Amino acid sequence: MTATTRKVYLVRAGANGEDEEYAIENNLAIIGFTDVPKLAAAKDYDEVFKIVEPVMPGAKRRAIGNRAGQVWAFAVAMKPGDIVVMPRKLNSQIALGVVCGLYKFRKVRDEFRHTREVKWVRPDVARTVFSQDLLYSFGAFMTVCNIARNDAERRVGAILDGKLDPGLLQQLVPSRRVGAPGS
């Protein structure tokens, strides 16, 4: 997958960061949704929806769709080469990694969990490295979602490669207008 076609996915590691260290130490992205069974056979959103629906009896279709959409993004849509952004709660940093394996439902500690193999390239990026628009996206309410707004693929890819956020640079250096003095 090339840098121009890889996607950026936000993945949380527990409501209180309880899976952060395990995820980084074991090169995994791990999500909760422990009531949702194995998704390995699901090939599309509709199949994931059919797996999620029975574990949410009485829930509204929209709520089921929301959960199905998140686990679908994690298990099916996310591809090797995509970038994972994991906001860390235990140390206020952001971990950046690259998906390097397919979805697996595997035992983590004492229970089966939804996982993806991830090479954590930069597990300790300071939040100040990102401009505020990206930080707002990383603050999304979802456990898993694709971050595409504000040229996230290019900008997060640059930070993953050890460069500065091009969006932050644009804020620091105002663009020059054609016809303005000095242009």
N, C-alpha and C positions, 0 to 999 in steps of 0.2 A: 504494500500500500504506500503510495507516495505521500509526501507532506501535504500536498494540496487536496488529497482525497480522504485523509484520515479525519475522523470525527473526535470531538471532545465530549466525554461523559463525566458528569458529576456522580460520585458514588460515596455515600456516607458509610461510616463504620460504627454504627450504633448511636442511639440517641444521646449517650453520654461518652462516646468515644471508646466504648468497651472493647471493640475489635481492632482498634488502630494498631497497637503494637504487634499483635498476632499477625495481622494482615501484612505489615511491613516485614516482619521477621521471616514470614513464610512466603513472600512474593505472591500475595493473593489480594484480590478485592473480594470482600465478603459482605453480603447483605442479609438482613433479617428475613422478614416474611416467612417465619418458621412454620406457619400454618399452611403454606403453599407447598405441595409436594413437588417431587422431581419434575423438571421441565425438559429434560434431554430429548424427548420424542417430539416436542412441539416445534413446528417449522415456521409458523406465522402467528400473528396476533390473535386470530380467531381460535386457533388451537390453545393458546395460552389462556384466553378468556374462558374457554370451556373447562380448563383445569382449575382456574381461580374461582369461578362462580360457585361451586359447591362448598367451598370453605368459607363463604360469606353469606350464609343463609339469612334472608330477610333484608339484605343490603340493597340499596338502590343501584340500578344498572350503571349509573355514572360512577359511583364509588367502586364498584367491581371493575369498571373500565379503567379507572385511575390505577388501581393496584395491578391489574393485568398489563397496563401500559408500561409500568415501571419494571416489572419482572421480565416482560418481553424485551425491553430495551437492554436489560442486563444479559439475558440468556440467549437472545436471538439476534437483535440488531447490532450489538457491539461486536466488532470484528478484531482479529489480531492486527496490530499496528495502530489501532485507535488509542487516543490519549485518555488516561483516567486522572481526574482531579479529585483528591480526597481531602476536604477541609478537616483539619485535626482539632479536636476539642481539648485534648490533654495538654497541648503546648502552643496553641494559637498559630500553628504553621499550616502550610498546605503541602501535601504530598502529591508529586506528579510522577506518573508512570506510564508505561506502554503495555497494552494488552498483548500477551504472548501465548495465550492458550484459549481453548474452547471452554464453554460453560461446563461445569461439573457440580453435581450434587454430592458433596463429600462430608465426611465426619470432621467437624472442627470442635475440638475439646470433647464435649459429651453429646453433641447433637448434630444432625445432618443439616448442612447449610448450603445456600446457593453461592458458588464461588467462580472466579475467573483468575487464571494465572496472570500476574502483572509483574513486570520488571520495574521496580520502584527506582527510577533514574535519579530523581531529586525528592527525597522523602521529607525534606526540612526547609522548604522555601518560605521565607518571611512574607507575610501578607503585604508588606509595604512594596514588594516587587511588582505587584499587580495594581493597575489603575482601578479606581472605584467602580467603574461600570462592570468590570469582570468580577470584582468582589460581590457586587449585588447579585450577579448571576450565580455565584458560588453559594450565596445565601438562600437559594431557592428552597422552598418547603419540602420538595420531593426528596426521597432517598436516592433515586436514580433518575437522571434525565440527561438529554443531549443538550449541550451548551453550544449554540451556534450564533447567537446574537453578538453584535459588535466585533465581528471578524475574529471570534474566539479561536478558531482552528489555527490561524496564522500566528496570532499573538501568544497563545499558550504554547504552541509549538516552538516559538522563539525562546520563551522562558525555559522550556524543557531542555533546549539546546544550550542553555547557559547565557543567553543574550538578554538584553533588556526588553521589556514589554513595549512594542512599537506604539501602542496607544498611550503609554505613559510618556514616551518621548515626544509625541505630538502635543501633549499637554504642556510639557516643559519648554518646547521650542515652537512658538506660534508660526503658522505657515505664512509664507510671504505671498502677498497679493501681486499679481501682474500689474505693472504700472505704478506700484508704490515706490517711494523713494528708496534707492539702493537695490532695486530689482532689475 
